[in-house]
Amino acid sequence: MKLILPAQDLFTATAIDLEPTDAELDQIEQEMPVISAEVELLDAQIITLDRLPNELDARRLRRARNRVLTARRELANQAATTQTGGAA
């Protein structure tokens, strides 16, 4: 009689697959200002979901949007600088 068993290596994730690599962690660290700014914007948007935004809410939203744009710009400039090898 022949035993039929699944190939466990094909279906079971190894410990290597579960953890992010050092390069992925570095990338997350570089993108953290953008992530934080987007969370702040999301918080400001959530506050205005159940009521009509007042002047303070509008100011909070505007500042949060500006922080997101600034963080994205700085990340893009940083990436462009590292790709070209830095400023001359």
Backbone torsions as a table, in degrees:
resi	resn	phi	psi	omega
1	MET	NA	138.3	-176.2
2	LYS	-103.7	130.0	179.0
3	LEU	-82.2	136.2	177.0
4	ILE	-110.7	110.0	-179.8
5	LEU	-124.6	143.5	177.4
6	PRO	-70.9	150.5	176.3
7	ALA	-78.5	102.1	-173.3
8	GLN	-64.3	-32.1	-178.7
9	ASP	-64.3	-29.7	-178.7
10	LEU	-75.2	-27.8	-172.4
11	PHE	-110.1	-12.7	-176.9
12	THR	-102.0	127.5	177.5
13	ALA	-73.3	140.2	177.5
14	THR	-89.5	168.5	-179.7
15	ALA	-62.7	-28.7	179.8
16	ILE	-65.9	-35.9	-177.9
17	ASP	-74.0	-19.1	-173.9
18	LEU	-84.9	-26.7	-175.3
19	GLU	-104.0	143.2	176.0
20	PRO	-71.1	151.3	179.2
21	THR	-77.8	169.3	177.8
22	ASP	-63.2	-36.5	178.5
23	ALA	-65.3	-39.9	177.9
24	GLU	-66.4	-39.3	177.2
25	LEU	-65.1	-38.9	176.4
26	ASP	-63.7	-40.6	178.5
27	GLN	-64.1	-42.2	177.4
28	ILE	-62.7	-42.5	179.1
29	GLU	-61.0	-39.9	178.1
30	GLN	-67.6	-34.7	-177.5
31	GLU	-87.9	-1.2	-176.1
32	MET	-59.7	-38.6	176.2
33	PRO	-60.7	-37.9	178.2
34	VAL	-68.5	-42.8	179.9
35	ILE	-62.0	-44.9	179.8
36	SER	-63.6	-41.4	178.9
37	ALA	-65.4	-38.2	178.8
38	GLU	-69.0	-35.4	176.4
39	VAL	-65.8	-41.0	177.8
40	GLU	-62.6	-41.7	177.0
41	LEU	-63.7	-42.7	178.4
42	LEU	-61.6	-41.4	176.9
43	ASP	-60.7	-43.0	178.9
44	ALA	-65.0	-37.2	178.7
45	GLN	-69.9	-37.3	179.2
46	ILE	-64.6	-37.6	179.5
47	ILE	-59.7	-35.4	-175.4
48	THR	-89.2	3.5	-177.8
49	LEU	-68.0	-39.2	-172.6
50	ASP	-99.5	4.7	178.7
51	ARG	-150.6	165.0	176.0
52	LEU	-72.9	126.3	-176.9
53	PRO	-63.2	131.6	174.3
54	ASN	-91.2	-172.8	-176.9
55	GLU	-63.1	-39.4	178.6
56	LEU	-64.9	-42.2	177.8
57	ASP	-63.6	-42.0	179.1
58	ALA	-63.0	-41.0	178.2
59	ARG	-65.3	-41.8	178.9
60	ARG	-62.1	-43.4	178.1
61	LEU	-63.4	-45.1	-179.2
62	ARG	-61.9	-44.8	179.8
63	ARG	-65.8	-38.9	179.2
64	ALA	-65.4	-42.4	176.7
65	ARG	-61.2	-41.9	179.3
66	ASN	-64.7	-37.0	178.0
67	ARG	-66.0	-38.7	177.7
68	VAL	-63.6	-46.9	-179.9
69	LEU	-62.5	-41.2	178.7
70	THR	-64.3	-44.2	-179.9
71	ALA	-64.7	-41.0	178.2
72	ARG	-65.5	-40.6	179.1
73	ARG	-63.1	-45.4	-179.9
74	GLU	-63.6	-38.5	177.5
75	LEU	-66.0	-41.7	178.5
76	ALA	-65.2	-41.8	177.9
77	ASN	-65.4	-38.6	178.5
78	GLN	-64.4	-42.3	179.6
79	ALA	-66.6	-39.6	179.6
80	ALA	-66.3	-37.2	179.5
81	THR	-67.3	-41.4	-178.4
82	THR	-73.0	-29.1	179.0
83	GLN	-73.6	-35.7	-177.8
84	THR	-86.5	-6.5	177.5
85	GLY	94.3	7.8	177.4
86	GLY	99.1	170.5	-179.2
87	ALA	-77.3	149.7	-178.3
88	ALA	-83.8	NA	NA
